């Protein structure tokens, strides 16, 4: 089933161009399990090989789609509130305990938490929910989401461009091999992002302990 979905999503990118990228990245940034690794890299490959799209256009479309999906999730979470998410969240892999941890995380790391979450797989599509529930300012949420998404889409686009140079343009793109290739080459990037995140959160924790000391 996953293999068929990958083929379908890849077809959207090939046939719909920027619109396909926007729709799929909007899904990826909400509760739908669309891997960005099968959206941006093939779009970048198509941009380099066919001229139907530009690399900058792919990055902009991916960033806009990420913001759109995140914004929809943010407003849904803000409007329906915690009780509804508590009741129905488990059907979307968001049990109450995970939601509570996410809320505590957002209260403590607000701006930095949103920014770094946009760079990390899996966390990306969940962070908008606690942001909406705690009523984080939408302008701030949007700015951090756009910057983080732009960085991630640029990384994936560059990886796609690099991978595309080693592909035979006469052969169709195999989505399974594409995802495998992207993940294989993105480990270093993800590792660096994780290291920066760890340093940031350790710094926040140490500074909070310092602030708690009596004068």
MILO-600680 format. One record per residue: x, y, z of N, C-alpha, C, O, CB in turn. Coordinates in steps of 0.2 Angstrom, whole numbers, padded with zeros to 4 digits, always signed. Glycine has a CB too. Layout:
XYZXYZXYZXYZXYZ ...
***
This chain:
+0004-0006+0000+0000+0000+0000+0004+0006+0000+0003+0011-0004-0005+0000+0006 +0010+0006+0004+0014+0012+0005+0017+0013-0002+0018+0019-0004+0019+0011+0010 +0019+0008-0005+0023+0008-0012+0018+0012-0017+0020+0016-0021+0025+0001-0014 +0012+0010-0017+0007+0013-0021+0006+0020-0020+0005+0024-0024+0000+0009-0021 +0006+0022-0013+0005+0029-0012+0011+0033-0014+0010+0039-0016+0004+0029-0004 +0017+0030-0013+0023+0034-0016+0022+0035-0023+0024+0041-0025+0029+0030-0014 +0020+0030-0027+0019+0031-0034+0014+0036-0036+0015+0040-0040+0018+0024-0037 +0009+0036-0032+0003+0041-0033+0006+0048-0032+0005+0053-0035-0003+0040-0028 +0009+0049-0026+0012+0056-0024+0017+0058-0029+0017+0064-0031+0015+0056-0017 +0021+0054-0031+0026+0056-0036+0023+0058-0043+0025+0063-0046+0031+0050-0037 +0018+0054-0044+0014+0056-0050+0011+0063-0050+0011+0067-0055+0008+0051-0052 +0009+0065-0044+0006+0072-0043+0011+0077-0044+0010+0082-0047+0003+0073-0035 +0017+0076-0042+0023+0080-0043+0024+0081-0050+0025+0086-0053+0029+0078-0039 +0025+0075-0054+0026+0075-0061+0021+0078-0065+0023+0082-0070+0028+0068-0063 +0015+0077-0063+0009+0079-0068+0007+0086-0066+0005+0090-0070+0004+0075-0067 +0007+0088-0059+0004+0094-0057+0009+0100-0056+0007+0106-0055+0000+0093-0051 +0015+0098-0056+0021+0103-0055+0020+0106-0048+0020+0103-0043+0020+0108-0060 +0020+0113-0048+0020+0117-0042+0014+0116-0037+0015+0115-0031+0021+0124-0043 +0009+0115-0041+0002+0113-0037+0003+0107-0033+0001+0106-0027-0004+0113-0042 +0006+0102-0036+0007+0095-0033+0011+0096-0027+0010+0093-0022+0010+0090-0038 +0017+0100-0028+0021+0101-0022+0018+0104-0016+0018+0102-0011+0027+0105-0025 +0014+0110-0018+0010+0113-0013+0005+0109-0009+0005+0109-0003+0006+0119-0016 +0001+0105-0013-0004+0101-0010+0000+0095-0005-0002+0094+0000-0008+0097-0015 +0005+0092-0008+0008+0087-0004+0012+0089+0002+0012+0086+0007+0013+0083-0009 +0015+0095+0002+0018+0098+0007+0013+0101+0013+0015+0101+0019+0023+0104+0005 +0008+0103+0010+0002+0105+0015+0000+0099+0019-0001+0099+0025-0004+0108+0011 -0001+0093+0015-0003+0087+0019+0003+0085+0024+0001+0082+0029-0004+0081+0013 +0009+0085+0021+0015+0083+0025+0015+0087+0032+0018+0084+0037+0021+0084+0022 +0013+0093+0032+0013+0098+0038+0007+0097+0042+0007+0101+0047+0015+0105+0035 +0002+0093+0040-0004+0092+0044-0003+0085+0047+0002+0083+0050-0010+0093+0040 -0009+0081+0047-0009+0075+0050-0008+0069+0045-0009+0063+0047-0015+0074+0054 -0007+0071+0039-0006+0065+0034+0001+0063+0033+0005+0068+0032-0009+0068+0027 +0002+0057+0033+0009+0054+0033+0012+0054+0026+0014+0049+0023+0009+0047+0035 +0013+0060+0023+0017+0061+0017+0024+0063+0018+0025+0068+0021+0013+0066+0012 +0029+0059+0016+0036+0060+0018+0038+0066+0013+0037+0065+0007+0040+0054+0017 +0041+0071+0016+0043+0077+0011+0049+0074+0007+0051+0077+0002+0046+0082+0016 +0052+0069+0009+0058+0066+0005+0055+0063-0002+0059+0062-0007+0061+0060+0008 +0049+0062-0003+0046+0060-0009+0043+0065-0013+0040+0064-0018+0042+0054-0008 +0043+0072-0010+0040+0077-0014+0045+0082-0016+0045+0083-0023+0035+0081-0008 +0049+0085-0012+0054+0090-0014+0060+0087-0019+0061+0090-0024+0057+0093-0008 +0063+0082-0017+0068+0079-0021+0066+0078-0028+0070+0080-0033+0071+0073-0018 +0061+0074-0030+0059+0073-0037+0057+0079-0040+0058+0080-0046+0053+0068-0037 +0054+0084-0037+0052+0090-0040+0059+0094-0042+0059+0097-0047+0048+0095-0035 +0064+0093-0038+0070+0097-0039+0074+0093-0045+0077+0096-0050+0075+0096-0033 +0073+0086-0046+0076+0083-0051+0072+0085-0058+0075+0085-0063+0075+0075-0050 +0066+0085-0057+0062+0087-0063+0064+0094-0065+0064+0096-0071+0054+0087-0062 +0065+0099-0060+0067+0105-0062+0073+0106-0066+0074+0110-0070+0067+0110-0055 +0078+0101-0064+0085+0101-0067+0085+0098-0073+0088+0100-0078+0089+0098-0062 +0080+0093-0074+0081+0089-0080+0076+0091-0086+0078+0091-0092+0079+0082-0079 +0070+0093-0084+0065+0095-0089+0063+0102-0090+0061+0104-0095+0058+0091-0087 +0065+0106-0085+0064+0113-0086+0057+0115-0085+0055+0121-0086+0066+0115-0093 +0053+0110-0082+0046+0112-0081+0045+0116-0075+0040+0120-0074+0042+0106-0080 +0050+0116-0070+0050+0120-0064+0057+0122-0063+0062+0119-0066+0047+0116-0058 +0058+0127-0059+0064+0130-0057+0066+0127-0050+0061+0126-0046+0065+0137-0057 +0072+0127-0048+0074+0125-0041+0071+0130-0036+0068+0128-0031+0081+0124-0040 +0071+0136-0037+0069+0141-0033+0061+0141-0032+0058+0142-0027+0071+0148-0035 +0058+0139-0038+0051+0138-0038+0049+0133-0034+0044+0133-0030+0048+0138-0045 +0052+0127-0034+0051+0121-0030+0052+0123-0022+0047+0121-0018+0056+0115-0032 +0057+0126-0021+0058+0128-0014+0052+0133-0011+0050+0132-0006+0065+0132-0013 +0050+0138-0015+0045+0142-0013+0038+0138-0013+0035+0140-0008+0044+0148-0018 +0037+0134-0017+0031+0130-0017+0030+0126-0011+0025+0125-0008+0030+0126-0024 +0036+0122-0010+0037+0118-0004+0036+0122+0003+0032+0119+0007+0043+0114-0004 +0039+0128+0003+0038+0132+0009+0031+0134+0010+0029+0134+0016+0043+0138+0009 +0028+0136+0005+0021+0139+0005+0016+0133+0007+0012+0134+0011+0019+0142-0002 +0017+0127+0004+0013+0121+0006+0014+0119+0013+0009+0118+0017+0015+0115+0002 +0020+0120+0016+0022+0118+0023+0018+0123+0027+0015+0121+0032+0029+0118+0024 +0019+0130+0026+0015+0135+0030+0008+0134+0029+0004+0134+0034+0017+0142+0027 +0005+0132+0023-0002+0131+0023-0005+0126+0027-0010+0126+0031-0004+0130+0015 -0002+0120+0027-0004+0114+0031-0003+0115+0038-0008+0114+0042+0000+0108+0029 +0002+0119+0040+0003+0120+0047-0002+0125+0050-0004+0125+0055+0010+0123+0048 -0003+0130+0045-0008+0135+0047-0015+0132+0048-0019+0134+0053-0008+0141+0042 -0017+0128+0044-0024+0125+0044-0024+0121+0051-0029+0121+0055-0025+0120+0038 -0019+0117+0052-0019+0113+0059-0019+0117+0065-0022+0116+0070-0012+0108+0059 -0015+0123+0064-0015+0128+0070-0022+0130+0071-0024+0130+0077-0010+0134+0068 -0025+0133+0066-0032+0136+0067-0037+0131+0070-0041+0132+0074-0034+0139+0061 -0036+0125+0067-0041+0119+0069-0040+0118+0077-0045+0117+0081-0040+0113+0065 -0033+0117+0079-0032+0116+0086-0034+0122+0090-0037+0121+0096-0024+0115+0087 -0033+0128+0088-0035+0134+0092-0043+0134+0092-0045+0136+0098-0032+0140+0088 -0046+0133+0087-0054+0133+0087-0057+0128+0091-0062+0129+0095-0056+0134+0080 -0055+0122+0090-0058+0116+0093-0056+0115+0100-0060+0113+0105-0057+0109+0089 -0050+0117+0102-0047+0117+0109-0045+0110+0111-0046+0105+0108-0053+0119+0113 -0042+0110+0117-0039+0104+0120-0044+0099+0121-0042+0093+0120-0036+0106+0127 -0051+0100+0123-0055+0094+0125-0056+0090+0118-0056+0084+0119-0062+0097+0127 -0057+0093+0113-0058+0089+0106-0052+0085+0104-0053+0079+0102-0060+0094+0101 -0046+0088+0105-0040+0085+0103-0039+0079+0108-0037+0074+0106-0034+0090+0103 -0040+0080+0114-0040+0075+0119-0044+0069+0117-0042+0063+0118-0042+0077+0126 -0050+0070+0115-0055+0065+0114-0053+0061+0107-0054+0055+0107-0062+0068+0113 -0051+0065+0102-0051+0062+0095-0043+0061+0093-0042+0058+0088-0054+0066+0090 -0039+0064+0097-0032+0064+0095-0029+0057+0094-0024+0056+0090-0028+0068+0100 -0031+0053+0098-0028+0046+0098-0029+0043+0091-0025+0038+0090-0031+0042+0104 -0034+0045+0088-0035+0042+0081-0031+0045+0076-0030+0042+0070-0043+0043+0079 -0027+0050+0078-0022+0053+0073-0015+0053+0077-0011+0057+0075-0024+0060+0072 -0014+0047+0081-0007+0046+0084-0005+0052+0089+0000+0053+0090-0002+0045+0079 -0010+0055+0092-0009+0060+0097-0013+0059+0103-0018+0062+0105-0011+0067+0094 -0011+0054+0107-0014+0052+0114-0013+0058+0118-0009+0062+0118-0011+0046+0116 -0018+0058+0124-0017+0064+0129-0011+0065+0132-0009+0071+0132-0022+0062+0134 -0007+0060+0133+0000+0061+0137+0005+0064+0132+0009+0068+0134+0002+0054+0139 +0004+0062+0126+0009+0065+0121+0007+0073+0120+0011+0077+0119+0009+0062+0114 +0000+0074+0120-0002+0081+0119+0000+0085+0125+0003+0091+0124-0010+0081+0118 +0000+0083+0131+0002+0086+0137+0009+0088+0137+0011+0093+0139+0000+0082+0143 +0013+0083+0135+0021+0084+0134+0022+0089+0129+0026+0094+0130+0024+0077+0132 +0018+0089+0123+0019+0094+0118+0018+0101+0121+0021+0106+0119+0015+0092+0112 +0012+0102+0125+0010+0108+0127+0016+0111+0132+0017+0117+0132+0004+0108+0131 +0018+0107+0136+0023+0109+0141+0030+0111+0137+0033+0116+0139+0025+0103+0146 +0031+0107+0132+0037+0109+0128+0036+0116+0124+0040+0120+0124+0038+0104+0122 +0030+0117+0122+0028+0123+0119+0028+0129+0123+0031+0135+0122+0021+0123+0115 +0026+0128+0130+0026+0134+0135+0033+0136+0136+0034+0141+0138+0022+0131+0141 +0037+0131+0136+0044+0132+0139+0049+0135+0133+0053+0139+0134+0047+0126+0141 +0048+0132+0127+0053+0133+0122+0050+0137+0116+0053+0138+0111+0056+0127+0119 +0043+0139+0116+0039+0142+0111+0043+0144+0105+0042+0139+0100+0037+0149+0114 +0046+0149+0104+0049+0151+0097+0054+0146+0095+0054+0144+0089+0052+0158+0098 +0059+0145+0099+0064+0140+0097+0061+0133+0095+0064+0130+0091+0069+0139+0102 +0056+0131+0099+0053+0124+0098+0050+0124+0091+0051+0119+0088+0048+0123+0104 +0046+0129+0089+0043+0129+0083+0048+0129+0077+0048+0125+0073+0039+0135+0082 +0053+0133+0078+0058+0134+0073+0062+0127+0072+0062+0124+0066+0064+0139+0074 +0065+0124+0077+0068+0118+0076+0064+0112+0074+0066+0107+0071+0072+0116+0083 +0058+0112+0077+0053+0107+0075+0052+0106+0067+0051+0101+0065+0046+0108+0078 +0052+0112+0064+0051+0112+0057+0057+0109+0053+0056+0107+0047+0051+0119+0054 +0062+0108+0056+0068+0104+0053+0069+0097+0055+0073+0094+0052+0075+0108+0055 +0064+0094+0059+0065+0087+0061+0059+0083+0058+0053+0085+0059+0065+0087+0069 +0061+0077+0055+0055+0073+0053+0051+0071+0059+0053+0071+0064+0058+0067+0050 +0045+0069+0057+0040+0067+0062+0037+0072+0066+0031+0073+0066+0042+0061+0066 +0041+0076+0070+0039+0081+0074+0036+0087+0070+0031+0090+0072+0045+0084+0078 +0038+0088+0064+0036+0093+0060+0028+0094+0059+0025+0099+0060+0038+0093+0053 +0025+0088+0058+0018+0088+0057+0013+0088+0063+0007+0089+0063+0016+0082+0053 +0017+0088+0069+0013+0088+0075+0013+0095+0079+0009+0097+0083+0015+0083+0080 +0019+0099+0078+0020+0104+0082+0015+0110+0081+0014+0114+0086+0027+0107+0080 +0011+0110+0076+0006+0115+0075+0000+0115+0080-0003+0119+0082+0003+0115+0068 -0001+0108+0082-0007+0107+0087-0006+0111+0093-0010+0114+0095-0008+0100+0088 +0000+0109+0097+0001+0113+0103+0001+0120+0103+0000+0124+0107+0007+0110+0107 +0004+0122+0097+0005+0130+0096-0002+0133+0095-0003+0138+0098+0009+0131+0089 -0007+0130+0092-0014+0132+0092-0017+0132+0099-0021+0137+0100-0017+0128+0087 -0016+0126+0102-0019+0126+0109-0017+0131+0114-0021+0133+0117-0018+0119+0111 -0011+0132+0114-0008+0137+0119-0009+0145+0116-0007+0149+0119-0001+0136+0120 -0012+0145+0110-0014+0152+0107-0007+0156+0106-0007+0162+0107-0019+0155+0111 -0002+0153+0103+0004+0156+0101+0002+0161+0096-0002+0160+0091+0009+0151+0099 +0005+0167+0096+0003+0172+0091+0004+0170+0084+0009+0167+0082+0008+0178+0092 -0001+0171+0079-0001+0168+0073+0005+0171+0068+0008+0167+0064-0007+0168+0069 +0006+0177+0069+0011+0180+0065+0018+0177+0067+0022+0176+0063+0012+0188+0067 +0019+0176+0074+0026+0173+0076+0026+0166+0073+0031+0164+0071+0027+0174+0083 +0021+0162+0074+0020+0155+0072+0022+0155+0064+0026+0151+0062+0013+0152+0074 +0019+0159+0061+0020+0159+0053+0027+0161+0051+0030+0157+0047+0015+0164+0050 +0030+0166+0055+0037+0168+0053+0041+0162+0054+0046+0160+0050+0039+0174+0057 +0041+0159+0060+0045+0153+0062+0044+0147+0057+0049+0144+0056+0044+0151+0069 +0038+0146+0056+0036+0140+0051+0039+0141+0044+0042+0137+0042+0029+0139+0051 +0039+0147+0042+0041+0149+0035+0049+0148+0035+0051+0145+0030+0039+0156+0033 +0052+0151+0040+0059+0151+0040+0062+0143+0040+0066+0141+0037+0062+0155+0046 +0059+0140+0045+0061+0133+0046+0059+0129+0040+0063+0124+0038+0058+0130+0052 +0053+0129+0037+0051+0126+0031+0056+0127+0025+0057+0123+0021+0044+0127+0030 +0057+0134+0024+0062+0136+0019+0069+0132+0019+0071+0130+0014+0062+0143+0019 +0071+0132+0025+0078+0129+0026+0077+0121+0024+0082+0119+0021+0080+0130+0033 +0072+0118+0027+0071+0111+0026+0070+0110+0018+0073+0105+0015+0066+0108+0030 +0066+0114+0015+0065+0113+0008+0071+0114+0004+0072+0110-0001+0059+0117+0006 +0075+0119+0006+0081+0120+0002+0086+0114+0003+0089+0112-0002+0084+0126+0005 +0086+0111+0009+0091+0106+0010+0088+0100+0005+0093+0097+0002+0091+0103+0017 +0082+0098+0005+0079+0093+0001+0080+0094-0006+0082+0090-0010+0072+0091+0003 +0079+0100-0008+0080+0102-0015+0087+0101-0018+0088+0099-0023+0077+0109-0017 +0092+0103-0014+0099+0102-0015+0101+0095-0016+0104+0093-0020+0103+0106-0010 +0098+0091-0011+0099+0084-0011+0096+0081-0017+0099+0077-0021+0096+0080-0005 +0090+0083-0019+0087+0081-0025+0091+0082-0031+0092+0078-0036+0080+0083-0026 +0094+0088-0032+0098+0091-0037+0104+0086-0038+0106+0084-0043+0100+0098-0036 +0107+0085-0032+0113+0081-0032+0112+0074-0034+0115+0071-0038+0116+0081-0025 +0106+0071-0032+0104+0064-0034+0103+0064-0041+0104+0059-0044+0098+0062-0029 +0099+0069-0043+0097+0069-0050+0103+0069-0055+0102+0066-0061+0093+0075-0052 +0109+0071-0053+0114+0071-0058+0117+0064-0059+0120+0063-0064+0120+0075-0055 +0115+0059-0055+0117+0052-0056+0112+0048-0058+0113+0042-0059+0120+0050-0049 +0106+0051-0060+0101+0047-0063+0100+0047-0071+0103+0052-0074+0094+0049-0060 +0098+0042-0074+0097+0042-0081+0090+0045-0082+0085+0043-0080+0097+0034-0083 +0091+0051-0086+0084+0055-0087+0079+0051-0091+0073+0053-0092+0086+0061-0090 +0082+0046-0095+0077+0042-0099+0073+0037-0095+0068+0034-0098+0081+0038-0105 +0075+0035-0089+0071+0031-0085+0067+0034-0080+0069+0039-0077+0076+0026-0081 +0061+0031-0078+0056+0034-0073+0060+0034-0066+0063+0029-0065+0050+0031-0073 +0058+0039-0062+0060+0039-0055+0057+0034-0051+0051+0033-0051+0059+0046-0052 +0061+0029-0048+0058+0025-0043+0057+0028-0036+0062+0029-0033+0062+0018-0043 +0051+0029-0034+0050+0032-0027+0054+0029-0021+0056+0032-0017+0043+0033-0026 +0054+0022-0021+0057+0019-0015+0064+0020-0015+0067+0021-0010+0055+0011-0016 +0067+0020-0021+0075+0021-0022+0076+0028-0020+0081+0030-0017+0077+0019-0029 +0071+0033-0022+0072+0040-0021+0072+0041-0014+0077+0045-0011+0067+0044-0025 +0067+0039-0010+0067+0040-0003+0073+0037+0001+0076+0040+0005+0061+0036+0000 +0075+0031-0002+0081+0028+0001+0088+0032+0000+0092+0033+0005+0082+0021-0002 +0088+0035-0006+0094+0039-0008+0094+0045-0004+0099+0047-0001+0094+0040-0015 +0088+0049-0003+0088+0055+0001+0090+0054+0008+0093+0058+0011+0081+0058+0000 +0087+0049+0011+0088+0047+0018+0095+0046+0019+0098+0048+0024+0083+0042+0020 +0098+0042+0014+0105+0040+0015+0110+0046+0015+0115+0046+0018+0107+0036+0010 +0108+0051+0011+0112+0057+0011+0110+0063+0015+0114+0068+0016+0112+0060+0003 +0105+0062+0019+0102+0068+0023+0104+0066+0030+0103+0070+0035+0095+0069+0022 +0107+0061+0032+0109+0059+0039+0113+0064+0042+0112+0066+0048+0112+0052+0039 +0118+0067+0038+0123+0071+0041+0119+0078+0043+0120+0081+0048+0129+0073+0036 +0115+0080+0038+0111+0086+0039+0107+0086+0045+0107+0090+0050+0107+0088+0033 +0103+0080+0046+0099+0079+0052+0103+0079+0058+0100+0081+0063+0094+0073+0051 +0109+0075+0058+0113+0075+0063+0115+0082+0066+0115+0083+0072+0119+0071+0062 +0117+0086+0061+0119+0093+0063+0113+0097+0066+0114+0100+0071+0122+0097+0057 +0107+0096+0063+0101+0099+0066+0100+0097+0073+0098+0101+0078+0095+0098+0061 +0100+0090+0074+0099+0087+0081+0104+0090+0086+0102+0092+0091+0099+0080+0080 +0110+0091+0084+0115+0093+0088+0114+0100+0090+0114+0102+0096+0122+0093+0085 +0112+0105+0085+0110+0111+0087+0104+0112+0092+0104+0116+0096+0109+0115+0080 +0099+0107+0090+0093+0107+0095+0095+0105+0102+0093+0108+0107+0088+0102+0092 +0099+0100+0103+0101+0098+0109+0105+0104+0113+0104+0105+0119+0106+0092+0109 +0110+0107+0109+0113+0113+0113+0108+0118+0115+0109+0121+0120+0119+0115+0108 +0103+0119+0110+0099+0125+0112+0095+0123+0118+0094+0127+0123+0094+0126+0106 +0092+0117+0118+0088+0115+0124+0092+0114+0131+0089+0115+0136+0084+0108+0122 +0098+0112+0130+0102+0111+0136+0104+0118+0139+0103+0119+0145+0109+0108+0134 +0105+0123+0134+0106+0130+0136+0100+0133+0139+0100+0136+0144+0108+0134+0130 +0094+0131+0137+0088+0134+0140+0087+0131+0147+0085+0134+0151+0082+0132+0135 +0088+0124+0147+0087+0121+0154+0092+0124+0159+0090+0125+0165+0088+0114+0153 +0098+0125+0157+0103+0128+0162+0102+0135+0164+0102+0137+0170+0110+0127+0159 +0099+0139+0159+0098+0146+0161+0092+0146+0165+0091+0150+0169+0097+0149+0154 +0087+0141+0164+0081+0141+0168+0083+0139+0176+0080+0142+0180+0076+0136+0166 +0087+0135+0176+0090+0133+0183+0093+0139+0186+0092+0140+0192+0094+0127+0183 +0097+0143+0182+0100+0148+0185+0096+0154+0187+0096+0157+0193+0105+0151+0180 +0090+0155+0183+0085+0160+0185+0081+0158+0191+0079+0162+0195+0080+0161+0180 +0081+0151+0193+0077+0149+0199+0081+0150+0205+0078+0149+0210+0075+0142+0198 +0087+0151+0205+0091+0152+0211+0089+0158+0215+0088+0163+0212+0099+0152+0209 +0089+0158+0221+0087+0164+0225+0092+0169+0225+0098+0167+0224+0086+0162+0233 +0090+0175+0225+0095+0181+0225+0099+0181+0231+0103+0186+0232+0091+0187+0223 
***
